[in-house]
């Protein structure tokens, strides 16, 4: 819901993925990592898919953007609302420079 802030998380203990929904103050065991991430993505209006897709390489989904960068480098770092934030760049198969 626009303007609302509900905490949540997706994690795995190595054998079982979980989804935590802060508004319900409960967690659920999920069938797979994909189910956990897609459930969080639905709840978050799509936001929860952004970061995992940058890091986890899945050729079927054409993801893992950061893993595919060559000669990656840190462009900038700063704190935003107390959180460390970073700007990374590097070359890819499709671009001389991609920036995240």
C-alpha positions as CSV (number, residue, x, y, z in Angstrom):
1,X,0.0,0.0,0.0
2,X,1.4,3.3,-1.1
3,X,2.9,5.3,1.8
4,X,2.8,2.4,4.2
5,X,5.9,0.7,5.6
6,X,5.7,-3.0,6.5
7,X,8.9,-4.8,7.4
8,X,9.6,-8.2,5.9
9,X,12.4,-10.6,5.1
10,X,13.2,-13.7,3.0
11,X,16.0,-16.0,4.2
12,X,17.2,-19.6,4.1
13,X,18.9,-21.6,6.8
14,X,20.5,-23.7,4.0
15,X,17.8,-26.4,4.0
16,X,14.5,-24.4,4.2
17,X,13.5,-21.0,2.9
18,X,11.3,-18.7,5.0
19,X,9.2,-15.5,4.5
20,X,8.6,-13.1,7.3
21,X,5.7,-10.7,7.1
22,X,6.0,-7.9,9.6
23,X,2.4,-6.7,9.4
24,X,1.3,-10.1,10.6
25,X,4.3,-10.6,12.9
26,X,4.7,-14.2,11.6
27,X,6.9,-16.2,9.3
28,X,6.1,-19.0,7.0
29,X,8.1,-21.9,5.6
30,X,8.2,-21.7,1.8
31,X,8.5,-24.5,-0.8
32,X,11.5,-23.1,-2.5
33,X,13.7,-20.0,-2.7
34,X,11.8,-18.9,-5.8
35,X,8.4,-19.2,-3.9
36,X,9.8,-17.1,-1.0
37,X,11.2,-14.4,-3.3
38,X,8.1,-14.3,-5.5
39,X,5.8,-14.0,-2.4
40,X,7.9,-11.2,-1.1
41,X,7.8,-9.5,-4.5
42,X,4.0,-9.6,-4.6
43,X,3.7,-8.1,-1.1
44,X,6.3,-5.4,-1.8
45,X,4.8,-4.4,-5.2
46,X,7.8,-5.7,-7.0
47,X,10.5,-4.1,-5.0
48,X,11.8,-7.3,-3.4
49,X,12.8,-8.7,-6.7
50,X,15.2,-5.9,-7.5
51,X,18.2,-6.7,-5.3
52,X,18.2,-10.5,-5.7
53,X,18.1,-10.2,-9.4
54,X,21.3,-8.2,-9.4
55,X,23.2,-10.7,-7.3
56,X,21.9,-14.2,-8.1
57,X,22.9,-15.5,-11.5
58,X,20.0,-17.3,-13.3
59,X,20.5,-17.7,-17.1
60,X,16.8,-18.5,-17.6
61,X,15.8,-15.1,-16.1
62,X,18.8,-13.2,-17.6
63,X,19.8,-12.1,-14.1
64,X,22.9,-11.8,-12.1
65,X,23.9,-8.4,-13.5
66,X,26.6,-7.8,-11.0
67,X,28.1,-11.2,-11.5
68,X,28.4,-10.5,-15.2
69,X,30.3,-7.2,-14.8
70,X,33.9,-7.2,-15.9
71,X,36.4,-4.8,-14.3
72,X,33.8,-3.7,-11.8
73,X,34.7,-0.8,-9.5
74,X,33.1,1.2,-6.7
75,X,32.1,4.6,-8.0
76,X,30.6,6.2,-4.9
77,X,29.5,5.3,-1.4
78,X,27.5,7.3,1.1
79,X,25.0,6.8,3.9
80,X,21.3,7.3,3.1
81,X,19.0,7.4,6.2
82,X,21.8,5.6,8.1
83,X,22.2,2.8,5.6
84,X,25.4,2.3,3.6
85,X,24.7,2.7,-0.1
86,X,27.1,2.0,-3.0
87,X,27.3,2.8,-6.7
88,X,29.1,0.1,-8.8
89,X,30.0,0.1,-12.4
90,X,31.7,-2.1,-15.0
91,X,31.6,-3.4,-18.5
92,X,29.3,-6.2,-19.7
93,X,28.7,-8.2,-22.8
94,X,26.1,-5.6,-24.0
95,X,27.6,-2.3,-22.7
96,X,31.0,-0.6,-22.2
97,X,29.7,0.7,-18.9
98,X,26.8,-0.3,-16.7
99,X,26.1,1.5,-13.4
100,X,24.1,0.1,-10.4
